[in-house]
Amino acid sequence: MSTSKLARKIESMKLDKFVLAQNMAFLMSIPPESNLRKLLSFCLAVKARKKLSGTEILKMTCELMENPSNLPYWTQDVMGLDFDYSAEEWQALGEMGIENAGDFMAAMWQELDSLSL
């Protein structure tokens, strides 16, 4: 699809549909074994959205972006939001394989920078 056709298609979409399409393209671009994929899989496994508004969840995630070394505490806080540490959450956390939060997040930032979106 040419750039001009894509631009026209984007203009004709409602903002919410475009945001969804943009996020889907982002997710499909992430390498399968990357730390970024592992972090996002963890986010999908937690059940925080039942207790918090989207704004509150955004605030929590922004705090992680500002203080990436807090990743272990952040994962614990997010898992505990619904007072139920599910097997899915524990599995996703284990699959992250975090040995050093700084190293994990540094690799994730590199992966994010290397995506060409």
N, C-alpha and C positions, 0 to 999 in steps of 0.2 A: 504494500500500500504506500503510495507516495505521501510525502510530508504534508502537502496541501490537502489531500483526501483525509488524512488522519486529523488534521486541524479542524476540518469541517465536521468530521464525525464527533470530535470532542466538543465542539461548539453546540452541536445539536443534542448532546446528552445533558440530562439533569446533573447538577453538581454531585449528588449522592451516588449516582451511577458511575460518574467519572472517578470519584474517589475510590469506589469499590473496584473498578477496573484497574486503576493505578496500583492499589494494594495487592490485587491478585497478580499483576505482572511482577511486582516486587517479590512476592512470595515464590513465584515460579522461577525467578532468577537466582535464588539462593542455592548454593551447592549443598548436596545432601548431607555431607559429613561435617559441615561448618559449625563453628560455635554459634554463629548467628541463627542457624536452623535449630540448634539445640535450645537456645534461649527462647525462641519463638514457640517451639514445641512445648516447653515448660509453661509458657504463658497461656497456651491453649488448654493445657491440662488443669490449671487451677480454676477454682470455682468462685473467684472473687467477685465476678460481675453480679452475683445474686444479692450481695449486701451493699455494694457501692455504686454510686453514679459514675458515668463515664468520666466526668470531670475529676472526681476523686481518684479514679484509677490512673488518669493521665498525670495527675500531680505526683502519685507514687512512682510512676515510670520516669517522670522527669527528674525526680530526686535520684534515681539510679543513674541516669545519664550524667548528672552533675557529680555524683560520687560513686564511680564504678567499683571502687574497692569495697563498697558496702554490699556487693552482690550476695554473699552468704546470708547476711542479715535481711536483705531485701527478699530473697527467696523464702526465708522462714516467715517473714511478715505476710507475704502474699499468700503462702499456703495456709496460714492460720486465720485468714480473714473470715472464713465461714466456720471456724472452730471444728473443722473436719479434715484431717490429713488423709486424703484418699490414697489408695494404692496407685492410681494413675499419676498423682502428683509426685509421689515418692519415686516412681519409675522414671518420670521425666527429669526429675532432679538428679537421679543417679546417672542417667544417660548424658547429662551435661559434663560429667567427669571433672568437676572443678577441683583442682589441686591447689591452684593459686589464682585468686580472684583477679588480681592485676593482669596476670598473663592471659587468662581467659578473655577478659574484656579487651585487652590490647589486640589479641588475635581477631576478636569480633569486629573491632573498629577497622582493622585492615581489610577484613572480608567485606565489610560494608563499603569501604572506599573503593574496592576493586569492582563492585557491581557497576555495570554500565547501563544505567536507566535514564 
